[in-house]
Amino acid sequence: MKRESGLNTEILLFGKKVPNPVGVASGPAPNFEWLSFFSELGYGILTYKTMRDRPWVGHQMPNLLNVRGDFQTGFVSSTELTGSITNSLGMPTPEPEVWQSDARKLAEVKRDRYFVMSVTATPDPGGEDSMLSQFSTLAAMSKKVGADAVELNLSCPNVSPGEGGETFTDPKLSGKVVGAVRAAVGTDFPIFVKVGLLDDYTAFVDCTYDERVAYVAINSVPGVVREASGKVIFSDRGGKAGVCGAAIREKALQAVSKLARLRGGRREFPLIGLGGVLGPEDGLALMGAGADAVESAAGALIDPTLGLRVNLGLLEARAGRL
């Protein structure tokens, strides 16, 4: 992939031209109507909210909260817009036939965008074998509905402990997932791997890399969230919820930098920066750190025009270099 100091306003992802390297991450857009809305606002990468192979209710309220604080002392819910939110939905899913039909419509209508179908496995008595089978089946479904790539969500913190959100912390298991999916979708279909926060990504990339894999970094980061009274809010979810937005900006920047340093020689891969993109300067920082494109979840919810603003920032940055 050609890189120009991280300031490309148009990129190629596995051979397909993307008109704007700013995308909407899995989360804000649960169906065709929302993804179509973001597409009209200029987002070049459209990621369908993470789906399962079975109906799933997800979590009860609360889900989305404005929060302030940090990961050392914890977070407190706020009635004011802070730039940091929880997005603890638990990946609810309708009947597979419903989301497949909806996703197929997006693939047919938005051919000029890069459509990524995000999927995850649901823990059941089948254990690891079932997990691998689910990811493989879901990836094949994603290819069949016309997605340009499948995103393997191995890092959602908004599920209860033991429900798969920590898969990315096990490089060998993550590699098994990618290998099973690759066998199911063939050698040409791109696989996006959504990873969470790690101190070192070397083993993870060693176990999951192939020539048609891209990395999305990072997912929201689990944090303790309390009411002003001090009461823990998400006690039914292990006492934590995924925090995204401004609170993880620096963590995302560090993750992208670490992953970018693992490229070289015969091992090249697209890198999608995610986390804390609330304005043009945030997108520019991630791309300057090595991301080929950026996505936003909290920022896109707070200001749906973010994609256009970041792309304008890229154009202005490039103009300043001429």
Contacts in CASP RR format, 6 or more apart in sequence:
PFRMAT RR
TARGET T0000
AUTHOR 0000-0000-0000
METHOD contacts of the structure
MODEL  1
MKRESGLNTEILLFGKKVPNPVGVASGPAPNFEWLSFFSELGYGILTYKT
MRDRPWVGHQMPNLLNVRGDFQTGFVSSTELTGSITNSLGMPTPEPEVWQ
SDARKLAEVKRDRYFVMSVTATPDPGGEDSMLSQFSTLAAMSKKVGADAV
ELNLSCPNVSPGEGGETFTDPKLSGKVVGAVRAAVGTDFPIFVKVGLLDD
YTAFVDCTYDERVAYVAINSVPGVVREASGKVIFSDRGGKAGVCGAAIRE
KALQAVSKLARLRGGRREFPLIGLGGVLGPEDGLALMGAGADAVESAAGA
LIDPTLGLRVNLGLLEARAGRL
1 11 0 8 1.000
1 12 0 8 1.000
1 13 0 8 1.000
1 268 0 8 1.000
1 270 0 8 1.000
1 292 0 8 1.000
2 8 0 8 1.000
2 12 0 8 1.000
3 290 0 8 1.000
3 292 0 8 1.000
5 288 0 8 1.000
5 321 0 8 1.000
6 287 0 8 1.000
6 288 0 8 1.000
6 290 0 8 1.000
6 291 0 8 1.000
6 292 0 8 1.000
7 284 0 8 1.000
7 287 0 8 1.000
7 288 0 8 1.000
7 314 0 8 1.000
7 317 0 8 1.000
7 318 0 8 1.000
7 321 0 8 1.000
8 21 0 8 1.000
8 287 0 8 1.000
8 292 0 8 1.000
8 314 0 8 1.000
9 20 0 8 1.000
9 21 0 8 1.000
9 311 0 8 1.000
9 314 0 8 1.000
9 315 0 8 1.000
9 318 0 8 1.000
10 17 0 8 1.000
10 18 0 8 1.000
10 19 0 8 1.000
10 20 0 8 1.000
10 21 0 8 1.000
11 17 0 8 1.000
11 18 0 8 1.000
11 21 0 8 1.000
11 292 0 8 1.000
11 293 0 8 1.000
12 18 0 8 1.000
13 45 0 8 1.000
13 114 0 8 1.000
13 148 0 8 1.000
13 149 0 8 1.000
13 190 0 8 1.000
13 214 0 8 1.000
13 270 0 8 1.000
13 292 0 8 1.000
13 293 0 8 1.000
14 148 0 8 1.000
14 149 0 8 1.000
14 190 0 8 1.000
14 212 0 8 1.000
14 214 0 8 1.000
14 270 0 8 1.000
16 114 0 8 1.000
16 148 0 8 1.000
18 44 0 8 1.000
18 45 0 8 1.000
18 113 0 8 1.000
18 114 0 8 1.000
18 293 0 8 1.000
19 42 0 8 1.000
19 44 0 8 1.000
19 112 0 8 1.000
19 113 0 8 1.000
20 42 0 8 1.000
20 43 0 8 1.000
20 44 0 8 1.000
20 307 0 8 1.000
20 311 0 8 1.000
21 44 0 8 1.000
21 45 0 8 1.000
21 287 0 8 1.000
21 292 0 8 1.000
21 293 0 8 1.000
21 294 0 8 1.000
21 311 0 8 1.000
21 314 0 8 1.000
22 42 0 8 1.000
22 43 0 8 1.000
22 44 0 8 1.000
22 45 0 8 1.000
22 277 0 8 1.000
22 283 0 8 1.000
22 293 0 8 1.000
22 294 0 8 1.000
22 295 0 8 1.000
22 296 0 8 1.000
22 306 0 8 1.000
22 307 0 8 1.000
22 310 0 8 1.000
22 311 0 8 1.000
23 38 0 8 1.000
23 43 0 8 1.000
23 44 0 8 1.000
23 45 0 8 1.000
23 46 0 8 1.000
23 47 0 8 1.000
23 293 0 8 1.000
23 294 0 8 1.000
23 295 0 8 1.000
23 296 0 8 1.000
23 300 0 8 1.000
23 307 0 8 1.000
24 35 0 8 1.000
24 38 0 8 1.000
24 43 0 8 1.000
24 45 0 8 1.000
24 46 0 8 1.000
24 47 0 8 1.000
24 295 0 8 1.000
24 296 0 8 1.000
24 297 0 8 1.000
24 300 0 8 1.000
25 47 0 8 1.000
25 216 0 8 1.000
25 274 0 8 1.000
25 295 0 8 1.000
25 296 0 8 1.000
25 297 0 8 1.000
25 300 0 8 1.000
26 47 0 8 1.000
26 48 0 8 1.000
26 49 0 8 1.000
26 50 0 8 1.000
26 116 0 8 1.000
26 118 0 8 1.000
26 151 0 8 1.000
26 153 0 8 1.000
26 194 0 8 1.000
26 297 0 8 1.000
27 47 0 8 1.000
27 49 0 8 1.000
27 50 0 8 1.000
27 87 0 8 1.000
27 89 0 8 1.000
27 297 0 8 1.000
28 34 0 8 1.000
28 38 0 8 1.000
28 49 0 8 1.000
28 297 0 8 1.000
28 300 0 8 1.000
28 301 0 8 1.000
29 35 0 8 1.000
29 37 0 8 1.000
29 38 0 8 1.000
29 46 0 8 1.000
29 47 0 8 1.000
29 48 0 8 1.000
29 49 0 8 1.000
30 48 0 8 1.000
30 49 0 8 1.000
31 49 0 8 1.000
31 99 0 8 1.000
31 102 0 8 1.000
32 102 0 8 1.000
32 103 0 8 1.000
32 105 0 8 1.000
32 106 0 8 1.000
32 109 0 8 1.000
35 46 0 8 1.000
35 48 0 8 1.000
35 106 0 8 1.000
35 110 0 8 1.000
36 106 0 8 1.000
36 109 0 8 1.000
36 110 0 8 1.000
37 304 0 8 1.000
38 46 0 8 1.000
38 300 0 8 1.000
38 304 0 8 1.000
39 46 0 8 1.000
39 110 0 8 1.000
39 113 0 8 1.000
41 304 0 8 1.000
41 305 0 8 1.000
41 307 0 8 1.000
41 308 0 8 1.000
42 307 0 8 1.000
42 308 0 8 1.000
42 311 0 8 1.000
43 113 0 8 1.000
43 300 0 8 1.000
43 307 0 8 1.000
44 113 0 8 1.000
44 114 0 8 1.000
45 113 0 8 1.000
45 114 0 8 1.000
45 116 0 8 1.000
45 272 0 8 1.000
45 293 0 8 1.000
45 295 0 8 1.000
46 106 0 8 1.000
46 110 0 8 1.000
46 113 0 8 1.000
46 114 0 8 1.000
46 115 0 8 1.000
46 116 0 8 1.000
47 116 0 8 1.000
47 117 0 8 1.000
47 118 0 8 1.000
47 151 0 8 1.000
47 295 0 8 1.000
48 99 0 8 1.000
48 103 0 8 1.000
48 106 0 8 1.000
48 115 0 8 1.000
48 116 0 8 1.000
48 117 0 8 1.000
48 118 0 8 1.000
48 147 0 8 1.000
49 91 0 8 1.000
49 118 0 8 1.000
50 91 0 8 1.000
50 118 0 8 1.000
50 119 0 8 1.000
50 120 0 8 1.000
50 151 0 8 1.000
50 153 0 8 1.000
50 156 0 8 1.000
51 91 0 8 1.000
51 93 0 8 1.000
51 96 0 8 1.000
51 99 0 8 1.000
51 117 0 8 1.000
51 118 0 8 1.000
51 119 0 8 1.000
51 120 0 8 1.000
51 138 0 8 1.000
52 91 0 8 1.000
52 93 0 8 1.000
52 96 0 8 1.000
52 119 0 8 1.000
52 120 0 8 1.000
52 121 0 8 1.000
52 122 0 8 1.000
52 134 0 8 1.000
52 138 0 8 1.000
53 96 0 8 1.000
53 121 0 8 1.000
53 122 0 8 1.000
53 134 0 8 1.000
53 137 0 8 1.000
53 138 0 8 1.000
53 141 0 8 1.000
54 93 0 8 1.000
54 96 0 8 1.000
54 122 0 8 1.000
55 93 0 8 1.000
55 94 0 8 1.000
55 95 0 8 1.000
56 90 0 8 1.000
56 91 0 8 1.000
56 92 0 8 1.000
56 93 0 8 1.000
56 122 0 8 1.000
57 92 0 8 1.000
58 89 0 8 1.000
58 90 0 8 1.000
58 91 0 8 1.000
58 92 0 8 1.000
59 88 0 8 1.000
59 89 0 8 1.000
59 90 0 8 1.000
59 92 0 8 1.000
59 158 0 8 1.000
59 236 0 8 1.000
59 237 0 8 1.000
60 236 0 8 1.000
62 77 0 8 1.000
62 86 0 8 1.000
62 88 0 8 1.000
62 233 0 8 1.000
62 234 0 8 1.000
63 86 0 8 1.000
63 87 0 8 1.000
63 88 0 8 1.000
63 89 0 8 1.000
64 85 0 8 1.000
64 86 0 8 1.000
64 87 0 8 1.000
64 88 0 8 1.000
64 89 0 8 1.000
64 301 0 8 1.000
65 77 0 8 1.000
65 78 0 8 1.000
65 85 0 8 1.000
65 86 0 8 1.000
65 225 0 8 1.000
65 233 0 8 1.000
65 241 0 8 1.000
66 77 0 8 1.000
66 78 0 8 1.000
66 79 0 8 1.000
66 80 0 8 1.000
66 81 0 8 1.000
66 82 0 8 1.000
66 83 0 8 1.000
66 84 0 8 1.000
66 85 0 8 1.000
67 75 0 8 1.000
67 76 0 8 1.000
67 77 0 8 1.000
67 78 0 8 1.000
67 82 0 8 1.000
67 84 0 8 1.000
67 85 0 8 1.000
67 86 0 8 1.000
67 225 0 8 1.000
67 243 0 8 1.000
67 247 0 8 1.000
68 75 0 8 1.000
68 76 0 8 1.000
68 78 0 8 1.000
68 82 0 8 1.000
68 84 0 8 1.000
69 75 0 8 1.000
69 76 0 8 1.000
69 84 0 8 1.000
69 247 0 8 1.000
70 247 0 8 1.000
71 221 0 8 1.000
71 223 0 8 1.000
71 243 0 8 1.000
71 247 0 8 1.000
74 223 0 8 1.000
74 224 0 8 1.000
74 225 0 8 1.000
74 226 0 8 1.000
75 84 0 8 1.000
75 86 0 8 1.000
75 223 0 8 1.000
75 224 0 8 1.000
75 225 0 8 1.000
75 226 0 8 1.000
75 243 0 8 1.000
75 247 0 8 1.000
76 225 0 8 1.000
76 226 0 8 1.000
76 227 0 8 1.000
76 228 0 8 1.000
76 230 0 8 1.000
77 225 0 8 1.000
77 226 0 8 1.000
77 227 0 8 1.000
77 228 0 8 1.000
77 233 0 8 1.000
81 302 0 8 1.000
82 246 0 8 1.000
83 245 0 8 1.000
83 246 0 8 1.000
83 247 0 8 1.000
83 278 0 8 1.000
83 298 0 8 1.000
83 299 0 8 1.000
83 302 0 8 1.000
84 243 0 8 1.000
84 244 0 8 1.000
84 245 0 8 1.000
84 246 0 8 1.000
84 247 0 8 1.000
84 248 0 8 1.000
84 298 0 8 1.000
85 243 0 8 1.000
85 244 0 8 1.000
85 245 0 8 1.000
85 298 0 8 1.000
85 301 0 8 1.000
86 158 0 8 1.000
86 220 0 8 1.000
86 225 0 8 1.000
86 234 0 8 1.000
86 241 0 8 1.000
86 242 0 8 1.000
86 243 0 8 1.000
86 244 0 8 1.000
87 158 0 8 1.000
87 220 0 8 1.000
87 241 0 8 1.000
87 242 0 8 1.000
87 244 0 8 1.000
87 297 0 8 1.000
87 298 0 8 1.000
88 158 0 8 1.000
88 234 0 8 1.000
88 237 0 8 1.000
88 241 0 8 1.000
88 242 0 8 1.000
89 158 0 8 1.000
90 156 0 8 1.000
90 158 0 8 1.000
90 159 0 8 1.000
91 120 0 8 1.000
91 153 0 8 1.000
91 156 0 8 1.000
91 158 0 8 1.000
91 159 0 8 1.000
93 99 0 8 1.000
96 141 0 8 1.000
100 141 0 8 1.000
100 144 0 8 1.000
100 145 0 8 1.000
103 115 0 8 1.000
103 117 0 8 1.000
103 142 0 8 1.000
103 145 0 8 1.000
103 146 0 8 1.000
103 147 0 8 1.000
104 145 0 8 1.000
104 146 0 8 1.000
106 115 0 8 1.000
107 115 0 8 1.000
107 145 0 8 1.000
107 146 0 8 1.000
107 147 0 8 1.000
114 148 0 8 1.000
114 149 0 8 1.000
115 146 0 8 1.000
115 147 0 8 1.000
115 148 0 8 1.000
115 149 0 8 1.000
116 147 0 8 1.000
116 148 0 8 1.000
116 149 0 8 1.000
116 150 0 8 1.000
116 151 0 8 1.000
116 192 0 8 1.000
117 141 0 8 1.000
117 142 0 8 1.000
117 145 0 8 1.000
117 147 0 8 1.000
117 149 0 8 1.000
117 150 0 8 1.000
117 151 0 8 1.000
118 150 0 8 1.000
118 151 0 8 1.000
118 153 0 8 1.000
118 194 0 8 1.000
119 135 0 8 1.000
119 138 0 8 1.000
119 139 0 8 1.000
119 141 0 8 1.000
119 142 0 8 1.000
119 150 0 8 1.000
119 151 0 8 1.000
119 152 0 8 1.000
119 153 0 8 1.000
120 135 0 8 1.000
120 138 0 8 1.000
120 152 0 8 1.000
120 153 0 8 1.000
120 154 0 8 1.000
120 156 0 8 1.000
120 164 0 8 1.000
120 165 0 8 1.000
121 130 0 8 1.000
121 131 0 8 1.000
121 134 0 8 1.000
121 135 0 8 1.000
121 138 0 8 1.000
121 164 0 8 1.000
122 134 0 8 1.000
122 163 0 8 1.000
123 131 0 8 1.000
123 162 0 8 1.000
123 163 0 8 1.000
123 164 0 8 1.000
124 130 0 8 1.000
128 173 0 8 1.000
128 176 0 8 1.000
131 164 0 8 1.000
131 177 0 8 1.000
132 176 0 8 1.000
132 177 0 8 1.000
132 180 0 8 1.000
133 180 0 8 1.000
135 152 0 8 1.000
135 177 0 8 1.000
135 180 0 8 1.000
135 181 0 8 1.000
136 180 0 8 1.000
136 181 0 8 1.000
136 183 0 8 1.000
136 184 0 8 1.000
137 184 0 8 1.000
138 150 0 8 1.000
139 150 0 8 1.000
139 152 0 8 1.000
139 181 0 8 1.000
139 184 0 8 1.000
139 185 0 8 1.000
139 189 0 8 1.000
139 191 0 8 1.000
140 184 0 8 1.000
140 185 0 8 1.000
142 149 0 8 1.000
142 150 0 8 1.000
142 185 0 8 1.000
143 150 0 8 1.000
143 185 0 8 1.000
143 189 0 8 1.000
148 190 0 8 1.000
149 189 0 8 1.000
149 190 0 8 1.000
149 191 0 8 1.000
149 192 0 8 1.000
149 214 0 8 1.000
150 181 0 8 1.000
150 185 0 8 1.000
150 189 0 8 1.000
150 190 0 8 1.000
150 191 0 8 1.000
150 192 0 8 1.000
151 192 0 8 1.000
151 193 0 8 1.000
151 194 0 8 1.000
151 216 0 8 1.000
152 177 0 8 1.000
152 178 0 8 1.000
152 181 0 8 1.000
152 191 0 8 1.000
152 192 0 8 1.000
152 193 0 8 1.000
152 194 0 8 1.000
153 194 0 8 1.000
153 219 0 8 1.000
154 164 0 8 1.000
154 165 0 8 1.000
154 167 0 8 1.000
154 168 0 8 1.000
154 174 0 8 1.000
154 177 0 8 1.000
154 193 0 8 1.000
154 194 0 8 1.000
154 195 0 8 1.000
155 165 0 8 1.000
155 166 0 8 1.000
155 167 0 8 1.000
155 168 0 8 1.000
155 194 0 8 1.000
155 195 0 8 1.000
155 196 0 8 1.000
155 218 0 8 1.000
155 219 0 8 1.000
156 164 0 8 1.000
156 165 0 8 1.000
156 219 0 8 1.000
156 220 0 8 1.000
157 165 0 8 1.000
157 219 0 8 1.000
157 220 0 8 1.000
157 221 0 8 1.000
157 222 0 8 1.000
157 223 0 8 1.000
157 240 0 8 1.000
157 241 0 8 1.000
157 242 0 8 1.000
158 220 0 8 1.000
158 237 0 8 1.000
158 241 0 8 1.000
158 242 0 8 1.000
159 165 0 8 1.000
159 237 0 8 1.000
160 236 0 8 1.000
160 237 0 8 1.000
160 238 0 8 1.000
161 238 0 8 1.000
167 173 0 8 1.000
167 174 0 8 1.000
167 177 0 8 1.000
168 174 0 8 1.000
168 194 0 8 1.000
168 195 0 8 1.000
168 196 0 8 1.000
168 198 0 8 1.000
168 204 0 8 1.000
169 198 0 8 1.000
171 203 0 8 1.000
171 204 0 8 1.000
171 206 0 8 1.000
171 207 0 8 1.000
171 208 0 8 1.000
172 207 0 8 1.000
174 193 0 8 1.000
174 204 0 8 1.000
174 207 0 8 1.000
174 208 0 8 1.000
175 207 0 8 1.000
175 208 0 8 1.000
178 191 0 8 1.000
178 193 0 8 1.000
178 207 0 8 1.000
178 208 0 8 1.000
178 210 0 8 1.000
178 213 0 8 1.000
181 191 0 8 1.000
182 191 0 8 1.000
182 210 0 8 1.000
182 212 0 8 1.000
185 191 0 8 1.000
187 212 0 8 1.000
188 212 0 8 1.000
189 212 0 8 1.000
190 212 0 8 1.000
190 213 0 8 1.000
190 214 0 8 1.000
191 210 0 8 1.000
191 212 0 8 1.000
191 213 0 8 1.000
191 214 0 8 1.000
192 213 0 8 1.000
192 214 0 8 1.000
192 215 0 8 1.000
192 216 0 8 1.000
192 272 0 8 1.000
193 208 0 8 1.000
193 213 0 8 1.000
193 214 0 8 1.000
193 215 0 8 1.000
193 216 0 8 1.000
194 216 0 8 1.000
194 217 0 8 1.000
194 219 0 8 1.000
195 201 0 8 1.000
195 204 0 8 1.000
195 215 0 8 1.000
195 216 0 8 1.000
195 217 0 8 1.000
195 218 0 8 1.000
195 219 0 8 1.000
195 255 0 8 1.000
196 217 0 8 1.000
196 218 0 8 1.000
196 219 0 8 1.000
196 221 0 8 1.000
196 255 0 8 1.000
197 218 0 8 1.000
197 219 0 8 1.000
197 221 0 8 1.000
197 248 0 8 1.000
197 251 0 8 1.000
197 255 0 8 1.000
198 204 0 8 1.000
198 255 0 8 1.000
198 258 0 8 1.000
200 258 0 8 1.000
201 217 0 8 1.000
201 255 0 8 1.000
201 258 0 8 1.000
201 259 0 8 1.000
201 262 0 8 1.000
202 262 0 8 1.000
205 215 0 8 1.000
205 259 0 8 1.000
205 262 0 8 1.000
205 267 0 8 1.000
205 269 0 8 1.000
209 267 0 8 1.000
209 269 0 8 1.000
213 269 0 8 1.000
214 269 0 8 1.000
214 270 0 8 1.000
214 271 0 8 1.000
214 272 0 8 1.000
215 259 0 8 1.000
215 269 0 8 1.000
215 270 0 8 1.000
215 271 0 8 1.000
215 272 0 8 1.000
216 272 0 8 1.000
216 273 0 8 1.000
216 274 0 8 1.000
216 295 0 8 1.000
217 252 0 8 1.000
217 255 0 8 1.000
217 256 0 8 1.000
217 259 0 8 1.000
217 271 0 8 1.000
217 272 0 8 1.000
217 273 0 8 1.000
217 274 0 8 1.000
218 248 0 8 1.000
218 251 0 8 1.000
218 252 0 8 1.000
218 255 0 8 1.000
218 273 0 8 1.000
218 274 0 8 1.000
218 275 0 8 1.000
219 274 0 8 1.000
220 242 0 8 1.000
220 243 0 8 1.000
220 244 0 8 1.000
220 245 0 8 1.000
220 248 0 8 1.000
220 297 0 8 1.000
221 242 0 8 1.000
221 243 0 8 1.000
221 244 0 8 1.000
221 247 0 8 1.000
221 248 0 8 1.000
221 251 0 8 1.000
222 240 0 8 1.000
222 241 0 8 1.000
222 242 0 8 1.000
222 243 0 8 1.000
223 240 0 8 1.000
223 241 0 8 1.000
223 242 0 8 1.000
223 243 0 8 1.000
224 232 0 8 1.000
224 239 0 8 1.000
224 240 0 8 1.000
225 232 0 8 1.000
225 233 0 8 1.000
225 234 0 8 1.000
225 240 0 8 1.000
225 241 0 8 1.000
225 243 0 8 1.000
226 232 0 8 1.000
226 233 0 8 1.000
227 233 0 8 1.000
232 239 0 8 1.000
233 241 0 8 1.000
234 240 0 8 1.000
234 241 0 8 1.000
244 275 0 8 1.000
244 276 0 8 1.000
244 297 0 8 1.000
244 298 0 8 1.000
245 275 0 8 1.000
245 276 0 8 1.000
245 277 0 8 1.000
245 278 0 8 1.000
245 297 0 8 1.000
245 298 0 8 1.000
245 299 0 8 1.000
246 276 0 8 1.000
246 278 0 8 1.000
246 298 0 8 1.000
247 276 0 8 1.000
248 275 0 8 1.000
248 276 0 8 1.000
249 275 0 8 1.000
249 276 0 8 1.000
249 277 0 8 1.000
249 278 0 8 1.000
249 282 0 8 1.000
251 275 0 8 1.000
252 273 0 8 1.000
252 274 0 8 1.000
252 275 0 8 1.000
252 276 0 8 1.000
252 286 0 8 1.000
253 285 0 8 1.000
253 286 0 8 1.000
253 289 0 8 1.000
256 271 0 8 1.000
256 273 0 8 1.000
256 286 0 8 1.000
256 289 0 8 1.000
256 290 0 8 1.000
256 291 0 8 1.000
257 289 0 8 1.000
257 290 0 8 1.000
259 271 0 8 1.000
260 271 0 8 1.000
260 289 0 8 1.000
260 290 0 8 1.000
260 291 0 8 1.000
263 269 0 8 1.000
263 271 0 8 1.000
270 292 0 8 1.000
270 293 0 8 1.000
271 290 0 8 1.000
271 291 0 8 1.000
271 292 0 8 1.000
272 291 0 8 1.000
272 292 0 8 1.000
272 293 0 8 1.000
272 294 0 8 1.000
272 295 0 8 1.000
273 286 0 8 1.000
273 291 0 8 1.000
273 293 0 8 1.000
273 294 0 8 1.000
273 295 0 8 1.000
274 294 0 8 1.000
274 295 0 8 1.000
274 296 0 8 1.000
274 297 0 8 1.000
275 286 0 8 1.000
275 296 0 8 1.000
275 297 0 8 1.000
275 298 0 8 1.000
276 282 0 8 1.000
276 296 0 8 1.000
276 298 0 8 1.000
276 299 0 8 1.000
277 283 0 8 1.000
277 286 0 8 1.000
277 294 0 8 1.000
277 295 0 8 1.000
277 296 0 8 1.000
277 299 0 8 1.000
277 306 0 8 1.000
277 310 0 8 1.000
278 296 0 8 1.000
278 298 0 8 1.000
278 299 0 8 1.000
278 302 0 8 1.000
278 303 0 8 1.000
278 306 0 8 1.000
279 299 0 8 1.000
279 306 0 8 1.000
279 309 0 8 1.000
279 310 0 8 1.000
280 309 0 8 1.000
280 310 0 8 1.000
280 312 0 8 1.000
280 313 0 8 1.000
280 314 0 8 1.000
280 316 0 8 1.000
282 294 0 8 1.000
282 310 0 8 1.000
283 291 0 8 1.000
283 294 0 8 1.000
283 310 0 8 1.000
284 310 0 8 1.000
284 313 0 8 1.000
284 314 0 8 1.000
284 317 0 8 1.000
286 294 0 8 1.000
287 293 0 8 1.000
287 294 0 8 1.000
287 314 0 8 1.000
294 310 0 8 1.000
296 306 0 8 1.000
296 307 0 8 1.000
296 310 0 8 1.000
299 306 0 8 1.000
300 306 0 8 1.000
300 307 0 8 1.000
303 309 0 8 1.000
END
